[in-house]
Amino acid sequence: METWFESKVKYTKVSENGNEYKVTENFLLDAVSFTDAETRMIRQMEQIAKGEFTVTDIKKSKIAEVFPYDNGEWWFKATLNLVTIDEEAGKEKKIRTCYLVMADDIKQALERLDERLNYLVIPYVVSAMAVSTIIDVFPYNPAEISVPDNYTPVENNHGGTDSN
């Protein structure tokens, strides 16, 4: 299961006409801990930012799942209420969950959300949909993992003892 972290980063951006200005932008990334999230965010910003940057905030996100698409101008945050039945109490129970979906407009975002959630067998209601402040998403990528030069991966360590 993915654990998403929202990260705010302050850095200098260059406009199309060459002017520099300071911005604080929000990013979403999949990580296993706060330390991993900060490390991954720094690596991403080293590629994006020209010059200095500061990671000003990292927090666990309420986003349950991200639906990226190759085309889409904005990230939309959708809040859904899933309706289940509490069998012991015999009452309806609403579970609130959030999704992030890439789209050009709200209509397309709703269509894409319905398309991606068609596997659900319980009813749901989209209670909110809005353009998110998140400007980019960095999912987990196993290729990003690097073993420091002075470490040997366990599978390559043949000098250990056998447990026969």
Phi and psi in radians as a Rosetta constraint file:
Dihedral C 1 N 2 CA 2 C 2 CIRCULARHARMONIC -1.430 0.35
Dihedral N 2 CA 2 C 2 N 3 CIRCULARHARMONIC 2.516 0.35
Dihedral C 2 N 3 CA 3 C 3 CIRCULARHARMONIC -2.064 0.35
Dihedral N 3 CA 3 C 3 N 4 CIRCULARHARMONIC 2.013 0.35
Dihedral C 3 N 4 CA 4 C 4 CIRCULARHARMONIC -1.685 0.35
Dihedral N 4 CA 4 C 4 N 5 CIRCULARHARMONIC 2.433 0.35
Dihedral C 4 N 5 CA 5 C 5 CIRCULARHARMONIC -2.135 0.35
Dihedral N 5 CA 5 C 5 N 6 CIRCULARHARMONIC 2.392 0.35
Dihedral C 5 N 6 CA 6 C 6 CIRCULARHARMONIC -1.689 0.35
Dihedral N 6 CA 6 C 6 N 7 CIRCULARHARMONIC 2.336 0.35
Dihedral C 6 N 7 CA 7 C 7 CIRCULARHARMONIC -2.247 0.35
Dihedral N 7 CA 7 C 7 N 8 CIRCULARHARMONIC 2.335 0.35
Dihedral C 7 N 8 CA 8 C 8 CIRCULARHARMONIC -1.795 0.35
Dihedral N 8 CA 8 C 8 N 9 CIRCULARHARMONIC 2.331 0.35
Dihedral C 8 N 9 CA 9 C 9 CIRCULARHARMONIC -2.295 0.35
Dihedral N 9 CA 9 C 9 N 10 CIRCULARHARMONIC 2.305 0.35
Dihedral C 9 N 10 CA 10 C 10 CIRCULARHARMONIC -1.813 0.35
Dihedral N 10 CA 10 C 10 N 11 CIRCULARHARMONIC 2.206 0.35
Dihedral C 10 N 11 CA 11 C 11 CIRCULARHARMONIC -2.738 0.35
Dihedral N 11 CA 11 C 11 N 12 CIRCULARHARMONIC 2.997 0.35
Dihedral C 11 N 12 CA 12 C 12 CIRCULARHARMONIC -1.650 0.35
Dihedral N 12 CA 12 C 12 N 13 CIRCULARHARMONIC 2.225 0.35
Dihedral C 12 N 13 CA 13 C 13 CIRCULARHARMONIC -1.934 0.35
Dihedral N 13 CA 13 C 13 N 14 CIRCULARHARMONIC 2.625 0.35
Dihedral C 13 N 14 CA 14 C 14 CIRCULARHARMONIC -1.932 0.35
Dihedral N 14 CA 14 C 14 N 15 CIRCULARHARMONIC 2.198 0.35
Dihedral C 14 N 15 CA 15 C 15 CIRCULARHARMONIC -1.347 0.35
Dihedral N 15 CA 15 C 15 N 16 CIRCULARHARMONIC 3.012 0.35
Dihedral C 15 N 16 CA 16 C 16 CIRCULARHARMONIC -1.071 0.35
Dihedral N 16 CA 16 C 16 N 17 CIRCULARHARMONIC -0.524 0.35
Dihedral C 16 N 17 CA 17 C 17 CIRCULARHARMONIC -1.579 0.35
Dihedral N 17 CA 17 C 17 N 18 CIRCULARHARMONIC 0.131 0.35
Dihedral C 17 N 18 CA 18 C 18 CIRCULARHARMONIC 1.647 0.35
Dihedral N 18 CA 18 C 18 N 19 CIRCULARHARMONIC -0.042 0.35
Dihedral C 18 N 19 CA 19 C 19 CIRCULARHARMONIC -1.323 0.35
Dihedral N 19 CA 19 C 19 N 20 CIRCULARHARMONIC 2.451 0.35
Dihedral C 19 N 20 CA 20 C 20 CIRCULARHARMONIC -1.740 0.35
Dihedral N 20 CA 20 C 20 N 21 CIRCULARHARMONIC 2.457 0.35
Dihedral C 20 N 21 CA 21 C 21 CIRCULARHARMONIC -2.627 0.35
Dihedral N 21 CA 21 C 21 N 22 CIRCULARHARMONIC 2.617 0.35
Dihedral C 21 N 22 CA 22 C 22 CIRCULARHARMONIC -1.462 0.35
Dihedral N 22 CA 22 C 22 N 23 CIRCULARHARMONIC 2.399 0.35
Dihedral C 22 N 23 CA 23 C 23 CIRCULARHARMONIC -2.342 0.35
Dihedral N 23 CA 23 C 23 N 24 CIRCULARHARMONIC 2.705 0.35
Dihedral C 23 N 24 CA 24 C 24 CIRCULARHARMONIC -2.124 0.35
Dihedral N 24 CA 24 C 24 N 25 CIRCULARHARMONIC 2.071 0.35
Dihedral C 24 N 25 CA 25 C 25 CIRCULARHARMONIC -2.178 0.35
Dihedral N 25 CA 25 C 25 N 26 CIRCULARHARMONIC 2.700 0.35
Dihedral C 25 N 26 CA 26 C 26 CIRCULARHARMONIC -1.788 0.35
Dihedral N 26 CA 26 C 26 N 27 CIRCULARHARMONIC 2.392 0.35
Dihedral C 26 N 27 CA 27 C 27 CIRCULARHARMONIC -2.246 0.35
Dihedral N 27 CA 27 C 27 N 28 CIRCULARHARMONIC 2.742 0.35
Dihedral C 27 N 28 CA 28 C 28 CIRCULARHARMONIC -2.140 0.35
Dihedral N 28 CA 28 C 28 N 29 CIRCULARHARMONIC 2.303 0.35
Dihedral C 28 N 29 CA 29 C 29 CIRCULARHARMONIC -2.493 0.35
Dihedral N 29 CA 29 C 29 N 30 CIRCULARHARMONIC 2.614 0.35
Dihedral C 29 N 30 CA 30 C 30 CIRCULARHARMONIC -1.554 0.35
Dihedral N 30 CA 30 C 30 N 31 CIRCULARHARMONIC 2.203 0.35
Dihedral C 30 N 31 CA 31 C 31 CIRCULARHARMONIC -2.647 0.35
Dihedral N 31 CA 31 C 31 N 32 CIRCULARHARMONIC 2.882 0.35
Dihedral C 31 N 32 CA 32 C 32 CIRCULARHARMONIC -1.625 0.35
Dihedral N 32 CA 32 C 32 N 33 CIRCULARHARMONIC -0.285 0.35
Dihedral C 32 N 33 CA 33 C 33 CIRCULARHARMONIC -2.776 0.35
Dihedral N 33 CA 33 C 33 N 34 CIRCULARHARMONIC 3.008 0.35
Dihedral C 33 N 34 CA 34 C 34 CIRCULARHARMONIC -1.099 0.35
Dihedral N 34 CA 34 C 34 N 35 CIRCULARHARMONIC -0.687 0.35
Dihedral C 34 N 35 CA 35 C 35 CIRCULARHARMONIC -1.112 0.35
Dihedral N 35 CA 35 C 35 N 36 CIRCULARHARMONIC -0.786 0.35
Dihedral C 35 N 36 CA 36 C 36 CIRCULARHARMONIC -1.095 0.35
Dihedral N 36 CA 36 C 36 N 37 CIRCULARHARMONIC -0.721 0.35
Dihedral C 36 N 37 CA 37 C 37 CIRCULARHARMONIC -1.067 0.35
Dihedral N 37 CA 37 C 37 N 38 CIRCULARHARMONIC -0.783 0.35
Dihedral C 37 N 38 CA 38 C 38 CIRCULARHARMONIC -1.135 0.35
Dihedral N 38 CA 38 C 38 N 39 CIRCULARHARMONIC -0.767 0.35
Dihedral C 38 N 39 CA 39 C 39 CIRCULARHARMONIC -1.055 0.35
Dihedral N 39 CA 39 C 39 N 40 CIRCULARHARMONIC -0.807 0.35
Dihedral C 39 N 40 CA 40 C 40 CIRCULARHARMONIC -1.151 0.35
Dihedral N 40 CA 40 C 40 N 41 CIRCULARHARMONIC -0.666 0.35
Dihedral C 40 N 41 CA 41 C 41 CIRCULARHARMONIC -1.146 0.35
Dihedral N 41 CA 41 C 41 N 42 CIRCULARHARMONIC -0.719 0.35
Dihedral C 41 N 42 CA 42 C 42 CIRCULARHARMONIC -1.084 0.35
Dihedral N 42 CA 42 C 42 N 43 CIRCULARHARMONIC -0.765 0.35
Dihedral C 42 N 43 CA 43 C 43 CIRCULARHARMONIC -1.072 0.35
Dihedral N 43 CA 43 C 43 N 44 CIRCULARHARMONIC -0.709 0.35
Dihedral C 43 N 44 CA 44 C 44 CIRCULARHARMONIC -1.166 0.35
Dihedral N 44 CA 44 C 44 N 45 CIRCULARHARMONIC -0.753 0.35
Dihedral C 44 N 45 CA 45 C 45 CIRCULARHARMONIC -1.213 0.35
Dihedral N 45 CA 45 C 45 N 46 CIRCULARHARMONIC -0.500 0.35
Dihedral C 45 N 46 CA 46 C 46 CIRCULARHARMONIC -1.058 0.35
Dihedral N 46 CA 46 C 46 N 47 CIRCULARHARMONIC -0.492 0.35
Dihedral C 46 N 47 CA 47 C 47 CIRCULARHARMONIC -1.521 0.35
Dihedral N 47 CA 47 C 47 N 48 CIRCULARHARMONIC -0.490 0.35
Dihedral C 47 N 48 CA 48 C 48 CIRCULARHARMONIC -1.584 0.35
Dihedral N 48 CA 48 C 48 N 49 CIRCULARHARMONIC -0.869 0.35
Dihedral C 48 N 49 CA 49 C 49 CIRCULARHARMONIC -1.450 0.35
Dihedral N 49 CA 49 C 49 N 50 CIRCULARHARMONIC 2.465 0.35
Dihedral C 49 N 50 CA 50 C 50 CIRCULARHARMONIC -1.757 0.35
Dihedral N 50 CA 50 C 50 N 51 CIRCULARHARMONIC 1.817 0.35
Dihedral C 50 N 51 CA 51 C 51 CIRCULARHARMONIC 1.841 0.35
Dihedral N 51 CA 51 C 51 N 52 CIRCULARHARMONIC -2.735 0.35
Dihedral C 51 N 52 CA 52 C 52 CIRCULARHARMONIC -1.337 0.35
Dihedral N 52 CA 52 C 52 N 53 CIRCULARHARMONIC 2.667 0.35
Dihedral C 52 N 53 CA 53 C 53 CIRCULARHARMONIC -2.614 0.35
Dihedral N 53 CA 53 C 53 N 54 CIRCULARHARMONIC 2.806 0.35
Dihedral C 53 N 54 CA 54 C 54 CIRCULARHARMONIC -2.353 0.35
Dihedral N 54 CA 54 C 54 N 55 CIRCULARHARMONIC 2.230 0.35
Dihedral C 54 N 55 CA 55 C 55 CIRCULARHARMONIC -1.420 0.35
Dihedral N 55 CA 55 C 55 N 56 CIRCULARHARMONIC 1.895 0.35
Dihedral C 55 N 56 CA 56 C 56 CIRCULARHARMONIC -1.629 0.35
Dihedral N 56 CA 56 C 56 N 57 CIRCULARHARMONIC -0.327 0.35
Dihedral C 56 N 57 CA 57 C 57 CIRCULARHARMONIC -2.809 0.35
Dihedral N 57 CA 57 C 57 N 58 CIRCULARHARMONIC 2.476 0.35
Dihedral C 57 N 58 CA 58 C 58 CIRCULARHARMONIC -2.424 0.35
Dihedral N 58 CA 58 C 58 N 59 CIRCULARHARMONIC 2.270 0.35
Dihedral C 58 N 59 CA 59 C 59 CIRCULARHARMONIC -2.540 0.35
Dihedral N 59 CA 59 C 59 N 60 CIRCULARHARMONIC 2.677 0.35
Dihedral C 59 N 60 CA 60 C 60 CIRCULARHARMONIC -1.155 0.35
Dihedral N 60 CA 60 C 60 N 61 CIRCULARHARMONIC 2.422 0.35
Dihedral C 60 N 61 CA 61 C 61 CIRCULARHARMONIC -1.660 0.35
Dihedral N 61 CA 61 C 61 N 62 CIRCULARHARMONIC 2.696 0.35
Dihedral C 61 N 62 CA 62 C 62 CIRCULARHARMONIC -1.535 0.35
Dihedral N 62 CA 62 C 62 N 63 CIRCULARHARMONIC 0.036 0.35
Dihedral C 62 N 63 CA 63 C 63 CIRCULARHARMONIC -1.168 0.35
Dihedral N 63 CA 63 C 63 N 64 CIRCULARHARMONIC 2.181 0.35
Dihedral C 63 N 64 CA 64 C 64 CIRCULARHARMONIC -1.512 0.35
Dihedral N 64 CA 64 C 64 N 65 CIRCULARHARMONIC -0.656 0.35
Dihedral C 64 N 65 CA 65 C 65 CIRCULARHARMONIC -2.690 0.35
Dihedral N 65 CA 65 C 65 N 66 CIRCULARHARMONIC 2.625 0.35
Dihedral C 65 N 66 CA 66 C 66 CIRCULARHARMONIC -2.043 0.35
Dihedral N 66 CA 66 C 66 N 67 CIRCULARHARMONIC 2.337 0.35
Dihedral C 66 N 67 CA 67 C 67 CIRCULARHARMONIC -2.018 0.35
Dihedral N 67 CA 67 C 67 N 68 CIRCULARHARMONIC 1.561 0.35
Dihedral C 67 N 68 CA 68 C 68 CIRCULARHARMONIC -1.423 0.35
Dihedral N 68 CA 68 C 68 N 69 CIRCULARHARMONIC 2.687 0.35
Dihedral C 68 N 69 CA 69 C 69 CIRCULARHARMONIC -2.388 0.35
Dihedral N 69 CA 69 C 69 N 70 CIRCULARHARMONIC 2.721 0.35
Dihedral C 69 N 70 CA 70 C 70 CIRCULARHARMONIC -1.164 0.35
Dihedral N 70 CA 70 C 70 N 71 CIRCULARHARMONIC -0.512 0.35
Dihedral C 70 N 71 CA 71 C 71 CIRCULARHARMONIC -2.139 0.35
Dihedral N 71 CA 71 C 71 N 72 CIRCULARHARMONIC 2.518 0.35
Dihedral C 71 N 72 CA 72 C 72 CIRCULARHARMONIC 2.691 0.35
Dihedral N 72 CA 72 C 72 N 73 CIRCULARHARMONIC 2.401 0.35
Dihedral C 72 N 73 CA 73 C 73 CIRCULARHARMONIC -1.545 0.35
Dihedral N 73 CA 73 C 73 N 74 CIRCULARHARMONIC -0.568 0.35
Dihedral C 73 N 74 CA 74 C 74 CIRCULARHARMONIC -2.279 0.35
Dihedral N 74 CA 74 C 74 N 75 CIRCULARHARMONIC 2.740 0.35
Dihedral C 74 N 75 CA 75 C 75 CIRCULARHARMONIC -1.696 0.35
Dihedral N 75 CA 75 C 75 N 76 CIRCULARHARMONIC 2.178 0.35
Dihedral C 75 N 76 CA 76 C 76 CIRCULARHARMONIC -1.846 0.35
Dihedral N 76 CA 76 C 76 N 77 CIRCULARHARMONIC 2.360 0.35
Dihedral C 76 N 77 CA 77 C 77 CIRCULARHARMONIC -1.736 0.35
Dihedral N 77 CA 77 C 77 N 78 CIRCULARHARMONIC 2.124 0.35
Dihedral C 77 N 78 CA 78 C 78 CIRCULARHARMONIC -1.926 0.35
Dihedral N 78 CA 78 C 78 N 79 CIRCULARHARMONIC 2.306 0.35
Dihedral C 78 N 79 CA 79 C 79 CIRCULARHARMONIC -1.870 0.35
Dihedral N 79 CA 79 C 79 N 80 CIRCULARHARMONIC 2.174 0.35
Dihedral C 79 N 80 CA 80 C 80 CIRCULARHARMONIC -2.051 0.35
Dihedral N 80 CA 80 C 80 N 81 CIRCULARHARMONIC 2.555 0.35
Dihedral C 80 N 81 CA 81 C 81 CIRCULARHARMONIC -1.913 0.35
Dihedral N 81 CA 81 C 81 N 82 CIRCULARHARMONIC 2.021 0.35
Dihedral C 81 N 82 CA 82 C 82 CIRCULARHARMONIC -1.625 0.35
Dihedral N 82 CA 82 C 82 N 83 CIRCULARHARMONIC 2.366 0.35
Dihedral C 82 N 83 CA 83 C 83 CIRCULARHARMONIC -1.860 0.35
Dihedral N 83 CA 83 C 83 N 84 CIRCULARHARMONIC 2.066 0.35
Dihedral C 83 N 84 CA 84 C 84 CIRCULARHARMONIC -2.158 0.35
Dihedral N 84 CA 84 C 84 N 85 CIRCULARHARMONIC 2.948 0.35
Dihedral C 84 N 85 CA 85 C 85 CIRCULARHARMONIC -1.929 0.35
Dihedral N 85 CA 85 C 85 N 86 CIRCULARHARMONIC 2.183 0.35
Dihedral C 85 N 86 CA 86 C 86 CIRCULARHARMONIC -1.408 0.35
Dihedral N 86 CA 86 C 86 N 87 CIRCULARHARMONIC 1.837 0.35
Dihedral C 86 N 87 CA 87 C 87 CIRCULARHARMONIC -1.115 0.35
Dihedral N 87 CA 87 C 87 N 88 CIRCULARHARMONIC -0.621 0.35
Dihedral C 87 N 88 CA 88 C 88 CIRCULARHARMONIC -1.189 0.35
Dihedral N 88 CA 88 C 88 N 89 CIRCULARHARMONIC -0.806 0.35
Dihedral C 88 N 89 CA 89 C 89 CIRCULARHARMONIC -1.518 0.35
Dihedral N 89 CA 89 C 89 N 90 CIRCULARHARMONIC -0.351 0.35
Dihedral C 89 N 90 CA 90 C 90 CIRCULARHARMONIC 1.267 0.35
Dihedral N 90 CA 90 C 90 N 91 CIRCULARHARMONIC 0.449 0.35
Dihedral C 90 N 91 CA 91 C 91 CIRCULARHARMONIC -2.075 0.35
Dihedral N 91 CA 91 C 91 N 92 CIRCULARHARMONIC 2.737 0.35
Dihedral C 91 N 92 CA 92 C 92 CIRCULARHARMONIC -1.252 0.35
Dihedral N 92 CA 92 C 92 N 93 CIRCULARHARMONIC 2.492 0.35
Dihedral C 92 N 93 CA 93 C 93 CIRCULARHARMONIC -2.237 0.35
Dihedral N 93 CA 93 C 93 N 94 CIRCULARHARMONIC 2.242 0.35
Dihedral C 93 N 94 CA 94 C 94 CIRCULARHARMONIC -1.767 0.35
Dihedral N 94 CA 94 C 94 N 95 CIRCULARHARMONIC 2.280 0.35
Dihedral C 94 N 95 CA 95 C 95 CIRCULARHARMONIC -1.986 0.35
Dihedral N 95 CA 95 C 95 N 96 CIRCULARHARMONIC 2.159 0.35
Dihedral C 95 N 96 CA 96 C 96 CIRCULARHARMONIC -1.610 0.35
Dihedral N 96 CA 96 C 96 N 97 CIRCULARHARMONIC 2.317 0.35
Dihedral C 96 N 97 CA 97 C 97 CIRCULARHARMONIC -2.496 0.35
Dihedral N 97 CA 97 C 97 N 98 CIRCULARHARMONIC 2.684 0.35
Dihedral C 97 N 98 CA 98 C 98 CIRCULARHARMONIC -2.089 0.35
Dihedral N 98 CA 98 C 98 N 99 CIRCULARHARMONIC 2.514 0.35
Dihedral C 98 N 99 CA 99 C 99 CIRCULARHARMONIC -2.260 0.35
Dihedral N 99 CA 99 C 99 N 100 CIRCULARHARMONIC 2.720 0.35
Dihedral C 99 N 100 CA 100 C 100 CIRCULARHARMONIC -2.100 0.35
Dihedral N 100 CA 100 C 100 N 101 CIRCULARHARMONIC 2.227 0.35
Dihedral C 100 N 101 CA 101 C 101 CIRCULARHARMONIC -2.334 0.35
Dihedral N 101 CA 101 C 101 N 102 CIRCULARHARMONIC 2.401 0.35
Dihedral C 101 N 102 CA 102 C 102 CIRCULARHARMONIC -1.565 0.35
Dihedral N 102 CA 102 C 102 N 103 CIRCULARHARMONIC 2.324 0.35
Dihedral C 102 N 103 CA 103 C 103 CIRCULARHARMONIC -2.843 0.35
Dihedral N 103 CA 103 C 103 N 104 CIRCULARHARMONIC 2.946 0.35
Dihedral C 103 N 104 CA 104 C 104 CIRCULARHARMONIC -1.503 0.35
Dihedral N 104 CA 104 C 104 N 105 CIRCULARHARMONIC -0.499 0.35
Dihedral C 104 N 105 CA 105 C 105 CIRCULARHARMONIC -2.666 0.35
Dihedral N 105 CA 105 C 105 N 106 CIRCULARHARMONIC 3.041 0.35
Dihedral C 105 N 106 CA 106 C 106 CIRCULARHARMONIC -1.158 0.35
Dihedral N 106 CA 106 C 106 N 107 CIRCULARHARMONIC -0.619 0.35
Dihedral C 106 N 107 CA 107 C 107 CIRCULARHARMONIC -1.089 0.35
Dihedral N 107 CA 107 C 107 N 108 CIRCULARHARMONIC -0.807 0.35
Dihedral C 107 N 108 CA 108 C 108 CIRCULARHARMONIC -1.141 0.35
Dihedral N 108 CA 108 C 108 N 109 CIRCULARHARMONIC -0.649 0.35
Dihedral C 108 N 109 CA 109 C 109 CIRCULARHARMONIC -1.081 0.35
Dihedral N 109 CA 109 C 109 N 110 CIRCULARHARMONIC -0.761 0.35
Dihedral C 109 N 110 CA 110 C 110 CIRCULARHARMONIC -1.125 0.35
Dihedral N 110 CA 110 C 110 N 111 CIRCULARHARMONIC -0.724 0.35
Dihedral C 110 N 111 CA 111 C 111 CIRCULARHARMONIC -1.090 0.35
Dihedral N 111 CA 111 C 111 N 112 CIRCULARHARMONIC -0.779 0.35
Dihedral C 111 N 112 CA 112 C 112 CIRCULARHARMONIC -1.177 0.35
Dihedral N 112 CA 112 C 112 N 113 CIRCULARHARMONIC -0.648 0.35
Dihedral C 112 N 113 CA 113 C 113 CIRCULARHARMONIC -1.108 0.35
Dihedral N 113 CA 113 C 113 N 114 CIRCULARHARMONIC -0.825 0.35
Dihedral C 113 N 114 CA 114 C 114 CIRCULARHARMONIC -1.045 0.35
Dihedral N 114 CA 114 C 114 N 115 CIRCULARHARMONIC -0.718 0.35
Dihedral C 114 N 115 CA 115 C 115 CIRCULARHARMONIC -1.064 0.35
Dihedral N 115 CA 115 C 115 N 116 CIRCULARHARMONIC -0.765 0.35
Dihedral C 115 N 116 CA 116 C 116 CIRCULARHARMONIC -1.343 0.35
Dihedral N 116 CA 116 C 116 N 117 CIRCULARHARMONIC -0.394 0.35
Dihedral C 116 N 117 CA 117 C 117 CIRCULARHARMONIC -1.781 0.35
Dihedral N 117 CA 117 C 117 N 118 CIRCULARHARMONIC 0.240 0.35
Dihedral C 117 N 118 CA 118 C 118 CIRCULARHARMONIC -1.163 0.35
Dihedral N 118 CA 118 C 118 N 119 CIRCULARHARMONIC -0.213 0.35
Dihedral C 118 N 119 CA 119 C 119 CIRCULARHARMONIC -1.373 0.35
Dihedral N 119 CA 119 C 119 N 120 CIRCULARHARMONIC -0.276 0.35
Dihedral C 119 N 120 CA 120 C 120 CIRCULARHARMONIC -1.198 0.35
Dihedral N 120 CA 120 C 120 N 121 CIRCULARHARMONIC 2.338 0.35
Dihedral C 120 N 121 CA 121 C 121 CIRCULARHARMONIC -1.737 0.35
Dihedral N 121 CA 121 C 121 N 122 CIRCULARHARMONIC -0.149 0.35
Dihedral C 121 N 122 CA 122 C 122 CIRCULARHARMONIC -1.764 0.35
Dihedral N 122 CA 122 C 122 N 123 CIRCULARHARMONIC 2.589 0.35
Dihedral C 122 N 123 CA 123 C 123 CIRCULARHARMONIC -1.208 0.35
Dihedral N 123 CA 123 C 123 N 124 CIRCULARHARMONIC 2.625 0.35
Dihedral C 123 N 124 CA 124 C 124 CIRCULARHARMONIC -2.470 0.35
Dihedral N 124 CA 124 C 124 N 125 CIRCULARHARMONIC 2.752 0.35
Dihedral C 124 N 125 CA 125 C 125 CIRCULARHARMONIC -2.248 0.35
Dihedral N 125 CA 125 C 125 N 126 CIRCULARHARMONIC 2.267 0.35
Dihedral C 125 N 126 CA 126 C 126 CIRCULARHARMONIC -1.403 0.35
Dihedral N 126 CA 126 C 126 N 127 CIRCULARHARMONIC 1.888 0.35
Dihedral C 126 N 127 CA 127 C 127 CIRCULARHARMONIC -1.594 0.35
Dihedral N 127 CA 127 C 127 N 128 CIRCULARHARMONIC -0.327 0.35
Dihedral C 127 N 128 CA 128 C 128 CIRCULARHARMONIC -2.744 0.35
Dihedral N 128 CA 128 C 128 N 129 CIRCULARHARMONIC 2.543 0.35
Dihedral C 128 N 129 CA 129 C 129 CIRCULARHARMONIC -2.604 0.35
Dihedral N 129 CA 129 C 129 N 130 CIRCULARHARMONIC 2.176 0.35
Dihedral C 129 N 130 CA 130 C 130 CIRCULARHARMONIC -2.659 0.35
Dihedral N 130 CA 130 C 130 N 131 CIRCULARHARMONIC 2.754 0.35
Dihedral C 130 N 131 CA 131 C 131 CIRCULARHARMONIC -1.135 0.35
Dihedral N 131 CA 131 C 131 N 132 CIRCULARHARMONIC 2.307 0.35
Dihedral C 131 N 132 CA 132 C 132 CIRCULARHARMONIC -1.502 0.35
Dihedral N 132 CA 132 C 132 N 133 CIRCULARHARMONIC 2.738 0.35
Dihedral C 132 N 133 CA 133 C 133 CIRCULARHARMONIC -1.409 0.35
Dihedral N 133 CA 133 C 133 N 134 CIRCULARHARMONIC -0.129 0.35
Dihedral C 133 N 134 CA 134 C 134 CIRCULARHARMONIC -1.269 0.35
Dihedral N 134 CA 134 C 134 N 135 CIRCULARHARMONIC 2.234 0.35
Dihedral C 134 N 135 CA 135 C 135 CIRCULARHARMONIC -1.762 0.35
Dihedral N 135 CA 135 C 135 N 136 CIRCULARHARMONIC -0.336 0.35
Dihedral C 135 N 136 CA 136 C 136 CIRCULARHARMONIC -2.716 0.35
Dihedral N 136 CA 136 C 136 N 137 CIRCULARHARMONIC 2.683 0.35
Dihedral C 136 N 137 CA 137 C 137 CIRCULARHARMONIC -2.163 0.35
Dihedral N 137 CA 137 C 137 N 138 CIRCULARHARMONIC 2.346 0.35
Dihedral C 137 N 138 CA 138 C 138 CIRCULARHARMONIC -2.099 0.35
Dihedral N 138 CA 138 C 138 N 139 CIRCULARHARMONIC 1.644 0.35
Dihedral C 138 N 139 CA 139 C 139 CIRCULARHARMONIC -1.224 0.35
Dihedral N 139 CA 139 C 139 N 140 CIRCULARHARMONIC 2.881 0.35
Dihedral C 139 N 140 CA 140 C 140 CIRCULARHARMONIC -1.097 0.35
Dihedral N 140 CA 140 C 140 N 141 CIRCULARHARMONIC 2.367 0.35
Dihedral C 140 N 141 CA 141 C 141 CIRCULARHARMONIC -2.322 0.35
Dihedral N 141 CA 141 C 141 N 142 CIRCULARHARMONIC 1.935 0.35
Dihedral C 141 N 142 CA 142 C 142 CIRCULARHARMONIC -1.004 0.35
Dihedral N 142 CA 142 C 142 N 143 CIRCULARHARMONIC -0.434 0.35
Dihedral C 142 N 143 CA 143 C 143 CIRCULARHARMONIC -1.182 0.35
Dihedral N 143 CA 143 C 143 N 144 CIRCULARHARMONIC -0.339 0.35
Dihedral C 143 N 144 CA 144 C 144 CIRCULARHARMONIC -1.282 0.35
Dihedral N 144 CA 144 C 144 N 145 CIRCULARHARMONIC -0.350 0.35
Dihedral C 144 N 145 CA 145 C 145 CIRCULARHARMONIC -1.238 0.35
Dihedral N 145 CA 145 C 145 N 146 CIRCULARHARMONIC 2.242 0.35
Dihedral C 145 N 146 CA 146 C 146 CIRCULARHARMONIC -2.282 0.35
Dihedral N 146 CA 146 C 146 N 147 CIRCULARHARMONIC 2.405 0.35
Dihedral C 146 N 147 CA 147 C 147 CIRCULARHARMONIC -1.613 0.35
Dihedral N 147 CA 147 C 147 N 148 CIRCULARHARMONIC 2.203 0.35
Dihedral C 147 N 148 CA 148 C 148 CIRCULARHARMONIC -0.984 0.35
Dihedral N 148 CA 148 C 148 N 149 CIRCULARHARMONIC 2.634 0.35
Dihedral C 148 N 149 CA 149 C 149 CIRCULARHARMONIC -0.981 0.35
Dihedral N 149 CA 149 C 149 N 150 CIRCULARHARMONIC -0.579 0.35
Dihedral C 149 N 150 CA 150 C 150 CIRCULARHARMONIC -1.540 0.35
Dihedral N 150 CA 150 C 150 N 151 CIRCULARHARMONIC 0.145 0.35
Dihedral C 150 N 151 CA 151 C 151 CIRCULARHARMONIC -1.945 0.35
Dihedral N 151 CA 151 C 151 N 152 CIRCULARHARMONIC 2.609 0.35
Dihedral C 151 N 152 CA 152 C 152 CIRCULARHARMONIC -2.037 0.35
Dihedral N 152 CA 152 C 152 N 153 CIRCULARHARMONIC 2.172 0.35
Dihedral C 152 N 153 CA 153 C 153 CIRCULARHARMONIC -1.014 0.35
Dihedral N 153 CA 153 C 153 N 154 CIRCULARHARMONIC 2.550 0.35
Dihedral C 153 N 154 CA 154 C 154 CIRCULARHARMONIC -0.963 0.35
Dihedral N 154 CA 154 C 154 N 155 CIRCULARHARMONIC -0.732 0.35
Dihedral C 154 N 155 CA 155 C 155 CIRCULARHARMONIC -1.163 0.35
Dihedral N 155 CA 155 C 155 N 156 CIRCULARHARMONIC -0.293 0.35
Dihedral C 155 N 156 CA 156 C 156 CIRCULARHARMONIC -1.710 0.35
Dihedral N 156 CA 156 C 156 N 157 CIRCULARHARMONIC -0.047 0.35
Dihedral C 156 N 157 CA 157 C 157 CIRCULARHARMONIC -1.548 0.35
Dihedral N 157 CA 157 C 157 N 158 CIRCULARHARMONIC 1.690 0.35
Dihedral C 157 N 158 CA 158 C 158 CIRCULARHARMONIC -1.652 0.35
Dihedral N 158 CA 158 C 158 N 159 CIRCULARHARMONIC -0.017 0.35
Dihedral C 158 N 159 CA 159 C 159 CIRCULARHARMONIC -1.551 0.35
Dihedral N 159 CA 159 C 159 N 160 CIRCULARHARMONIC -0.010 0.35
Dihedral C 159 N 160 CA 160 C 160 CIRCULARHARMONIC -1.368 0.35
Dihedral N 160 CA 160 C 160 N 161 CIRCULARHARMONIC 3.092 0.35
Dihedral C 160 N 161 CA 161 C 161 CIRCULARHARMONIC -1.567 0.35
Dihedral N 161 CA 161 C 161 N 162 CIRCULARHARMONIC 2.568 0.35
Dihedral C 161 N 162 CA 162 C 162 CIRCULARHARMONIC -1.508 0.35
Dihedral N 162 CA 162 C 162 N 163 CIRCULARHARMONIC 2.599 0.35
Dihedral C 162 N 163 CA 163 C 163 CIRCULARHARMONIC -1.898 0.35
Dihedral N 163 CA 163 C 163 N 164 CIRCULARHARMONIC 0.963 0.35
